Amino acid sequence: MEIVTSRTLLVSADPDALTAFYRRTLGLPVAREYPGGTVFYAGNGIIEVPAHLRADAATAPADVLWLQVRDVAAARDELAAAGVPIVAEPETKPWGLIEMTVHDPDGRSLILVQIPADHPLRRDVRGD
């Protein structure tokens, strides 16, 4: 099987509020809009809020988005200024990444991650 592309679909009981969060609060650029939803660019990934699929409002989503940012402290300040509660302040984790957590309007966790310059994820492991 060959996977050509992929995207994450975030199903919501209130797709309008969720779309506004990703568009206005996070400032994700729109890849396309269609009568049933909005597709956002998220780095090299795609996030889609399909308004035509509705979630049960009684159940909080269990999925988590991992979003790499250049400066987690600046992202924290931007989100706090926009009124987004900070669930977990930025901190260096035992695996060496600087991470913080916020929730979107549906309660979905967003882990914002900064990869320090000396972290192994930044090393060229291709060899010579």
N, C-alpha and C positions, 0 to 999 in steps of 0.2 A: 504494500500500500504506500502510495506517495501522498504526503500531505502538502498541498500547494500553499495554503494560507489558513489562518485561524482567527477567531475573534472570541471575546467573552461577551455573552449576553446577560445583562442584568435585568431580571424580571422583577417588577415592582407593583405594589398595590396602588401607588401614586406615581406613574411614569412622568408626569409633568414636573413634580417636585424633584424627582431624581435627575431628570434631564437638566433642569435649572441648576442643580448642584454641580453636575459635571461641566456644564457649559459656563456658568457665571462664577461659581465659587472656586472651582479648580482651574477654570480657564482653558479647558481642553479644546483644541480646534476641531471643528466639525468636518468630518470626511464627506458625509452626505446626509441629507434628510430625505425621508420618504413618508408617504401618508401614514405609515404605521410605526414610525420611530425615528431615531437619530443615531448616527454612527459617529464616534469620536476617534481621533487619533490619540494614542497614549504612548508616546515614545515610538518604539518599533512594533507596538501592539495596537489592537483595535478593540474598542469597547462599544457595544451597541445597547441602547435602551429601547427595546421593542414595545411600544405602547400598545400594540395589538395583543400582547401576551400579558395577562394580569396575574399577580401573585395573591395569595390569601394574606390579607393584612394582619391576621392573627399570628403568623409565623415569621420570625425574623430570619433573614438569610444566613446561612452558615458559610457562604463563600467569602473569600478574602482576596482583596487586590493588593499586589505587591508593586509599588510604583517607585522606580528609582528617580531621584532628584539630584541636582548638582550640589545644592546647599540645603540641608535639612533644617538648619536653624532659620534660614530665610523663609522656607516653606511654612515652618511653624508660625512665624510672626504673621505671614500673609493670611493663613487660615484663622488664626486667633482674631486678627483684625476684622475678618469677614464673619465673625461670630460662631465659628466652628469649634465646639468643645474639644480640647486636647485630651484624649483618653490616656495616652502614655507619652510623656515628654521625651524629646530626643535623648538617647543614651547609647553608648557603645556597648554592643552585645558581646558575649564571650567569643563569638565567631568573627568579631572584628568589624562588623558593619554598624553604622550609626543609624538607628531606627526610631521611629515614633509612630503612634497610632492615632487615627481619628475615625469617626464613623460617618457614613453618608446618611441621608434622610431615612433610609430603610433599616439602619442599624448595622449595615455591612461594614466590616473592618477594612480600613485602608492603611496598609503599612507603608510609610514613606521611608525610603532607604537612601542613605548616602554611602558611597563606597570610597573609603579613604585612599589616598594616593599610594600608600604602601601595602594595600590589601592584595592578597593573591589573585582576586578577580581582575585586577588591573595588570597582571603580569602576562607577558607574551610567552605562552607555553608551547609554541610551535617548534621551538629549537632552531638550529641553524639551517 
